[in-house]
């Protein structure tokens, strides 16, 4: 028997990970002020190394979906190290947040030109998504989703300086 994983092709120079967040209100009637400080505390990890968060986004800032770009340099560093093994574990965590029904998803984006925090929609299917929910009268939510990918680096550029010595 052989385990087969989906392949993730990552270009260190062009690709990044984006975590998309939205709030799905399940309480009736809506109660954005009770309990206070409602929000989503989210974290993205690559091979158990944090590349985003844990960070809190409050409900008042989620009137429309928001996305957060993971740290590019840190993600590229982890990808380079993981490429030697040939696989990457991607983990999305919603920590014990005050949220009735938060939604978080991870996308891989190429040639991202947006801001580190933005509200532009992402059209497509996420690599991983997480939507824990609780009854409308309860507010403590947490969840975690993980996936393993076979990893291929594409478009590898030089990561060192060439020294030229004159005679």
C-alpha positions in Angstrom: 0.0 0.0 0.0 1.2 3.5 -0.8 -0.1 6.8 0.6 -0.9 9.4 -2.1 -1.0 13.1 -1.3 -2.2 16.0 -3.5 0.7 18.0 -5.0 1.3 21.6 -4.1 3.5 23.4 -6.6 5.0 26.5 -4.9 7.1 29.3 -6.5 9.0 31.2 -3.8 9.2 34.3 -5.9 5.5 34.5 -6.9 3.4 32.6 -4.5 1.9 33.3 -1.1 -0.7 32.0 1.3 -3.8 34.0 2.1 -6.2 33.2 4.9 -9.7 34.3 4.1 -12.1 35.0 7.1 -15.8 35.7 7.3 -18.4 35.8 10.0 -21.5 33.7 9.7 -24.0 35.0 12.2 -26.2 32.1 13.5 -27.8 33.9 16.5 -31.3 35.2 16.1 -31.7 38.1 16.5 -28.1 39.2 15.7 -26.2 40.4 18.7 -22.9 42.0 17.5 -22.3 43.6 20.9 -23.2 40.7 23.2 -21.0 39.0 24.3 -18.4 41.8 23.9 -15.1 41.5 21.9 -16.5 38.9 19.4 -13.9 37.9 16.9 -11.9 35.1 15.3 -8.4 34.3 16.5 -6.7 32.5 13.6 -3.3 31.0 12.9 -1.7 29.4 9.8 1.2 26.9 10.2 3.5 25.3 7.7 5.1 22.1 9.1 4.2 23.4 12.6 5.9 26.7 12.0 3.6 29.8 12.3 3.5 32.0 9.2 0.4 34.0 10.2 -0.9 34.8 13.7 -2.2 33.9 16.0 -4.1 37.1 15.3 -7.5 38.4 16.2 -10.0 39.9 13.7 -13.0 41.4 15.5 -16.6 40.9 14.3 -17.0 44.6 13.7 -14.2 44.3 11.1 -15.9 41.4 9.4 -18.9 43.1 8.0 -17.5 41.9 4.7 -15.0 39.0 4.3 -11.4 39.8 5.0 -8.2 38.2 3.9 -4.8 38.2 5.6 -1.6 37.4 3.7 0.9 35.1 5.5 4.5 36.3 5.9 6.1 35.7 2.5 9.7 35.4 3.5 9.0 33.0 6.4 6.7 30.9 4.2 9.4 30.7 1.5 12.0 29.7 4.0 9.9 26.9 5.4 9.0 25.7 1.8 12.7 25.5 0.9 13.4 23.4 3.9 10.3 21.2 3.4 11.3 20.6 -0.3 14.2 18.5 0.8 11.7 16.0 2.4 9.2 16.4 -0.4 6.1 17.2 1.6 4.4 20.0 3.5 1.8 20.0 6.3 -0.6 22.9 6.2 -2.5 23.6 9.4 -5.3 26.2 9.9 -6.3 26.9 13.5 -9.2 28.9 15.0 -8.2 29.2 18.6 -10.8 29.4 21.4 -12.5 32.5 19.9 -15.6 34.4 20.8 -17.4 33.6 17.6 -20.7 32.0 16.8 -19.8 30.5 13.5 -16.5 31.7 12.1 -15.2 30.6 8.7 -11.5 30.5 7.7 -10.0 29.2 4.5 -6.4 29.0 3.1 -5.6 29.9 -0.5 -2.4 29.7 -2.4 -2.2 32.8 -4.6 0.3 33.6 -7.4 1.4 37.1 -8.3 -0.6 38.7 -5.4 -0.5 42.4 -5.7 -3.0 43.3 -2.9 -2.4 44.5 0.6 -1.5 42.3 3.5 -5.0 42.9 4.8 -7.7 43.3 2.2 -11.4 42.7 1.4 -11.2 41.8 -2.3 -13.0 38.5 -2.9 -11.0 35.4 -3.8 -12.7 33.3 -6.5 -11.7 29.7 -6.3 -11.5 26.7 -4.1 -9.4 26.9 -1.0 -6.6 24.4 -0.2 -8.1 24.0 3.3 -11.2 25.4 5.0 -12.5 25.3 8.5 -16.0 26.3 9.8 -16.7 25.1 13.3 -20.1 26.1 14.6 -22.1 26.0 17.8 -25.7 26.6 18.7 -26.8 30.2 18.6 -26.8 30.5 22.4 -23.2 29.5 22.8 -20.1 31.5 21.8 -16.9 29.6 22.5 -15.6 28.2 19.3 -12.3 26.4 18.3 -11.2 24.2 15.5 -8.3 22.9 13.6 -7.8 21.4 10.1 -4.7 20.0 8.6 -3.7 18.5 5.2 -0.4 17.0 3.9 0.7 17.9 0.4 3.4 16.5 -1.8 5.6 19.5 -2.4 7.3 20.7 -5.6 9.1 24.0 -5.9 8.8 25.7 -9.3 10.5 28.7 -10.8 13.4 28.4 -8.3 15.5 31.5 -8.5 19.0 32.0 -7.1 19.1 32.4 -3.4 22.8 33.5 -3.2 25.1 36.1 -4.6 27.6 35.2 -7.3 31.0 36.6 -6.4 33.2 37.7 -9.4 36.8 38.3 -8.7 38.9 40.4 -11.0 42.5 39.4 -11.9 
